Amino acid sequence: MNDDRPEPAAPKADPGDHSRRVHEAFDDLDASLGGRATPEVRASMEKLRAAVLDRDAAGVRDQLSDVKARHGWLHAELTRHPRLAELVNELALMGL
């Protein structure tokens, strides 16, 4: 049989859930960095966190480029962190 009914729409993402997940991921990364997180590194992480929270693709790209240029080791940590990698992948699907 041919079923011409439209597919049900995917549930809309809960903005509170996104915010919670972003904060948890960055807090987890911050805790794992320990003493390596200088004030300059923390400032870079906060700028990146803000861009991810806002789902600002251009801002995320800019901040990731800045982190890679200024703190190569932190960029490596970001890409290895499972929660952050998941968030970045989600943003990539939205056009990052």
C-alpha positions in Angstrom: 0.0 0.0 0.0 1.1 3.5 -0.7 1.0 5.6 2.5 1.0 9.3 1.5 0.8 10.6 5.1 3.6 13.1 5.9 6.3 12.0 8.4 5.7 13.3 11.9 7.8 16.4 12.6 10.8 15.9 14.8 10.3 17.2 18.3 11.8 20.7 18.8 14.9 21.0 20.9 14.3 22.3 24.4 16.4 25.5 24.7 16.8 24.7 28.4 18.2 21.3 27.6 20.7 22.9 25.2 21.9 25.4 27.8 22.2 22.6 30.5 24.2 20.4 28.1 26.5 23.2 27.1 27.2 24.2 30.7 27.8 20.6 31.8 30.2 19.9 28.9 32.3 23.1 29.4 32.3 22.6 33.2 33.4 19.0 32.8 36.2 20.2 30.4 37.2 22.9 32.8 37.5 20.5 35.7 39.6 18.1 33.6 42.1 20.8 32.7 43.0 21.6 36.2 46.0 23.9 36.6 46.5 24.2 32.8 43.5 26.5 32.6 45.1 29.9 33.0 42.9 33.0 33.1 43.6 33.5 29.4 42.5 29.9 28.6 39.4 30.3 30.7 38.5 33.5 28.9 38.8 31.7 25.5 36.7 28.9 26.8 34.0 31.4 28.0 33.9 33.1 24.6 33.5 29.7 22.9 30.8 28.6 25.5 28.8 31.8 24.8 28.9 31.2 21.0 27.8 27.6 21.5 25.0 28.7 23.8 23.8 31.2 21.3 24.1 28.6 18.5 26.1 31.2 16.7 27.9 29.2 13.9 30.1 32.1 12.8 31.0 32.8 16.4 31.8 29.2 17.1 34.0 29.0 14.0 35.8 32.2 15.0 36.4 31.1 18.5 37.6 27.6 17.5 40.0 29.3 15.1 41.3 31.6 17.8 41.7 28.7 20.3 43.5 26.7 17.7 45.9 29.6 17.0 46.5 30.6 20.6 46.1 27.4 22.5 46.7 24.4 20.2 46.7 22.0 23.2 43.3 23.3 24.3 41.9 22.8 20.8 43.0 19.2 20.9 41.3 18.8 24.3 38.1 20.3 22.9 38.1 17.9 20.0 38.7 14.9 22.2 36.0 15.8 24.8 33.0 13.6 24.0 30.3 16.0 25.2 31.8 19.0 23.4 32.4 16.9 20.2 28.7 16.0 20.3 27.6 19.6 20.6 29.9 20.8 17.8 28.6 17.9 15.6 25.0 19.1 16.3 26.0 22.7 15.4 27.6 21.3 12.2 24.4 19.7 11.2 22.8 23.1 11.6 25.3 24.7 9.2 28.4 25.4 11.3 
